[in-house]
Amino acid sequence: MSETSRELVTRGKIDVEGRLVDASNVTLFCTIELDGVSGNVVYKPVSGERPLWDFPDGTLA
């Protein structure tokens, strides 16, 4: 990951654009912006996790 990407992810402002409804867990499509640099991201909050039998709890976010 580039330093620019790291800064964007750790310090950027995130805006939720919508939800990916076909995902098995809460999965949000977002944009992130910092100092005129922006990108698209997928955000999977732990609070929205629905455990699956073949994955340990807390690992799908």
C-alpha positions as CSV (number, residue, x, y, z in Angstrom):
1,M,0.0,0.0,0.0
2,S,1.4,3.4,-0.9
3,E,1.9,6.1,1.7
4,T,-0.8,8.2,-0.1
5,S,-3.3,5.3,0.2
6,R,-2.4,4.7,3.8
7,E,-3.0,8.4,4.7
8,L,-6.3,8.4,2.7
9,V,-7.6,5.3,4.6
10,T,-6.4,6.3,8.1
11,R,-7.2,10.0,7.9
12,G,-9.8,10.5,5.1
13,K,-13.4,11.5,5.4
14,I,-15.7,8.6,4.5
15,D,-19.1,8.9,3.0
16,V,-21.5,6.0,2.7
17,E,-22.9,5.9,-0.8
18,G,-25.0,2.7,-0.5
19,R,-25.2,-0.9,0.7
20,L,-24.3,-4.0,-1.3
21,V,-27.5,-5.9,-0.6
22,D,-26.4,-9.3,-2.1
23,A,-23.6,-9.6,0.5
24,S,-24.0,-12.1,3.4
25,N,-22.9,-9.4,5.9
26,V,-23.4,-5.6,6.1
27,T,-21.2,-4.4,3.3
28,L,-21.2,-0.7,2.5
29,F,-19.9,1.1,-0.7
30,C,-18.2,4.3,0.3
31,T,-16.1,7.2,-1.0
32,I,-13.2,8.5,1.0
33,E,-11.5,11.9,0.5
34,L,-8.5,13.7,2.0
35,D,-6.8,16.8,0.7
36,G,-8.3,16.6,-2.8
37,V,-7.4,12.9,-3.2
38,S,-10.4,10.5,-3.3
39,G,-11.2,6.9,-3.9
40,N,-13.9,4.2,-3.6
41,V,-13.8,1.8,-0.7
42,V,-15.8,-1.1,0.7
43,Y,-16.5,-0.9,4.4
44,K,-17.6,-4.0,6.4
45,P,-18.3,-3.0,10.0
46,V,-17.8,-5.7,12.7
47,S,-21.3,-4.8,14.1
48,G,-22.9,-5.9,10.9
49,E,-21.2,-9.3,10.7
50,R,-23.4,-12.4,10.4
51,P,-21.2,-15.4,11.5
52,L,-20.8,-18.2,9.0
53,W,-20.1,-21.8,10.0
54,D,-16.8,-21.9,8.2
55,F,-15.2,-18.7,9.5
56,P,-14.4,-17.8,13.1
57,D,-16.5,-15.0,14.7
58,G,-15.1,-11.5,14.2
59,T,-13.1,-12.3,11.0
60,L,-15.4,-11.3,8.2
61,A,-15.2,-7.5,8.7
